[in-house]
Amino acid sequence: MIPVLCVDDDSALLKVIKIFMERGGEFRVDTATSAREAIEKLKAERYDALVSDYLMPDMDGIELLKYIRPRCNGMPFILFTGKGEEKVAIEALNTGADFYIEKGGDPRTRFAELETKIRSAVARRQSEQALRQSELAYRSLVENLTDVVYAVNEEGIVTYASPRISRFGYDPKDVIGRDFAMLVCAEDIPSVAHHFTDVKQGIISPFDFRITDKSGQSRWVRASGQPLIDHGRCVGAQGLLAEITEDKKIDEALRGREAL
């Protein structure tokens, strides 16, 4: 059920809107006959959308919109008014209203349009909230990985480096916008360039190389990567950098023992 608050100084109209919208069980409609009353109800109750008249005593619909927009976390706002002036519509939309609907014409048609606009605005807000939550969860996952997440464009310029790049002494801002080769030991640059060419062609396999950390020390990493595709064209690569310096030291020690 979609809870909606309707605000209008015409109490008779509010009763009709409430009856019409609640007939199918999809909407729950609360009403307020002034912006002041609406503000008090918003403090006590959660609504998925607010529908407001324009011309009302004390505070008009645009003023109400300006008041609640920074306070109600993007709650959909629909101006439903008989004041059919273009400048009112423009001001409403510029102020952040989701839709502007004139009351004139057949009431059933207008109320049905109102329901449609509410559904659309609520669905859009829910999608935006879900996307925002997904992005936050993804960012949290990336930022808490032990390995470094990276992305480069087709010229090899770093477009993203996760905060874990700090394990090599760098801040993300130190490397983003610069050539990935700045991180690579000079002797390994040709090999890394070859592997990135393979990745962009879809040949995906881990490869090892040495990074020069900010102190000038060489550290071994194992890179995994996959092409970044946009409209069917490769525009870069992304993947993980896992430090394997200690593994390399162990391998060298074992080879030394085998040589004895």
Sequence and secondary structure as in RCSB ss.txt:
>XXXX:A:sequence
MIPVLCVDDDSALLKVIKIFMERGGEFRVDTATSAREAIEKLKAERYDALVSDYLMPDMDGIELLKYIRPRCNGM
PFILFTGKGEEKVAIEALNTGADFYIEKGGDPRTRFAELETKIRSAVARRQSEQALRQSELAYRSLVENLTDVVY
AVNEEGIVTYASPRISRFGYDPKDVIGRDFAMLVCAEDIPSVAHHFTDVKQGIISPFDFRITDKSGQSRWVRASG
QPLIDHGRCVGAQGLLAEITEDKKIDEALRGREAL
>XXXX:A:secstr
 EEEEEE S HHHHHHHHHHHHTTSSEEEEEESSHHHHHHHHHH   SEEEE SS SSS HHHHHHHHTTTTTT 
 EEEEES   HHHHHHHHHHT SEEEE  S HHHHHHHHHHHHHHHHHHHHHHHHHHHHHHHHHHHHHH SSEEE
EEETTSBEEEE GGGGGGT  HHHHTTSBGGGGB GGGHHHHHHHHHHHHTT    EEEEEE TTS EEEEEEEE
EEEEETTEEEEEEEEEEE HHHHHHHHHHHHHHH 
